[in-house]
Amino acid sequence: MMKLKENYKWSLLVPTSMGIRITPMAQGQPVYSSDTFFMQATSAETNVASVSSYLGLPVKVLTTFVKDSPIARFIKDNLRSRNISFEGKEVEQGGPWGYRHQINIADSGFGTRGPQVWNDRAGEVGRRLNAGDFDLDRIFVDEGVRILHLSGLICALSAETGAFCLELAKIAKKNGTLVSFDLNHRASFWKDREKELREIFVEIAKQTDILIGNEEDFQLCLGVEGPPAGGKDVDSQIAHFKEMTYRTKKTFPDTSLFATTLRKVESANSHLWGAIMMVGDEWYGVEPREIGVIDRIGGGDGFVGGLLYGMLRGWEPLKCIQFGWATGAMATTFLTDYCQPANEEQVWRIWSGNARVVR
């Protein structure tokens, strides 16, 4: 595996735009037919970071808050409860039509009815994230970071956040920090901005050691030519991902690890779940097998979180992808969209298929 920085304060650092997620309290019911909701603090990047933070590694978030907002207070208290440190500029709301934290409104679906997600991000304070808000020399040089994890969701929020992510990737690379990049393409974020975002994503990918995404992400985010379209079965997914990885590796030869999850949806509550990755020239995989699903949102982030945790622990590649598979599967068993492992043993029981009671 890749060499990790030896002198460090932070195992994992993530820039993010925090918000809230609301889901029906009546599990499996649609939003429109519900009148009581569960609210949590959320972001894809803290979903990734939670695996390491719950398992005791030092994790930090770089973000932005609305000053004196009760939602900001709710988010800060939640991050503390997850053992996640944070720093971020306090931005004046600017009145009722000013800044706020983003809102994710979702249900989990049930059986043959799939989940629905509605993002309400107007006035999102996280779109202001920029390098000038942080002392990056202190963070990367004086304190030290082992892995910087970036998400395409943050890169695509605004021109400012894209430039911020690129700045982070460059200073991380310069100071011996590994850079992880989950492409996370979202069509609604990219509409009418394809050229602008393609350019910034390519520049970030050039700094990347760990690149995560499916074949569509590689094509849409990085402009890599795709293989001919094929079936949706798992064998086709694997073949196409391998072909896309070889093509992407030619464009970004400094990237050492490529990974993606494999998912076949049998119903909203039953998925076939697998994963595949290439480290150097070697392939590692987990054959898809059935998992029970309460809420699928966050499973991919859980996989990335477990994979990075294994790397931070210095494990061999096969053990890392197995752990990532298990933390991804575990995330889908929570009402929150992030995994909350009690300890490593609990995760390995999920990997082994041991769902028996522990007394």
Secondary structure as GFF3:
##gff-version 3
##sequence-region A 1 359
A	DSSP	beta_strand	10	15	.	.	.	ID=ss1
A	DSSP	beta_strand	19	24	.	.	.	ID=ss2
A	DSSP	three_ten_helix	31	33	.	.	.	ID=ss3
A	DSSP	beta_strand	37	42	.	.	.	ID=ss4
A	DSSP	alpha_helix	44	54	.	.	.	ID=ss5
A	DSSP	beta_strand	59	66	.	.	.	ID=ss6
A	DSSP	alpha_helix	70	81	.	.	.	ID=ss7
A	DSSP	beta_strand	84	91	.	.	.	ID=ss8
A	DSSP	beta_strand	102	106	.	.	.	ID=ss9
A	DSSP	beta_strand	117	120	.	.	.	ID=ss10
A	DSSP	three_ten_helix	125	128	.	.	.	ID=ss11
A	DSSP	three_ten_helix	131	133	.	.	.	ID=ss12
A	DSSP	alpha_helix	136	137	.	.	.	ID=ss13
A	DSSP	pi_helix	138	143	.	.	.	ID=ss14
A	DSSP	beta_strand	145	151	.	.	.	ID=ss15
A	DSSP	alpha_helix	152	155	.	.	.	ID=ss16
A	DSSP	alpha_helix	159	174	.	.	.	ID=ss17
A	DSSP	beta_strand	178	182	.	.	.	ID=ss18
A	DSSP	alpha_helix	187	190	.	.	.	ID=ss19
A	DSSP	alpha_helix	194	205	.	.	.	ID=ss20
A	DSSP	beta_strand	210	212	.	.	.	ID=ss21
A	DSSP	alpha_helix	215	222	.	.	.	ID=ss22
A	DSSP	alpha_helix	234	251	.	.	.	ID=ss23
A	DSSP	beta_strand	257	267	.	.	.	ID=ss24
A	DSSP	beta_strand	270	279	.	.	.	ID=ss25
A	DSSP	beta_strand	282	292	.	.	.	ID=ss26
A	DSSP	alpha_helix	299	312	.	.	.	ID=ss27
A	DSSP	alpha_helix	317	331	.	.	.	ID=ss28
A	DSSP	alpha_helix	344	352	.	.	.	ID=ss29
###
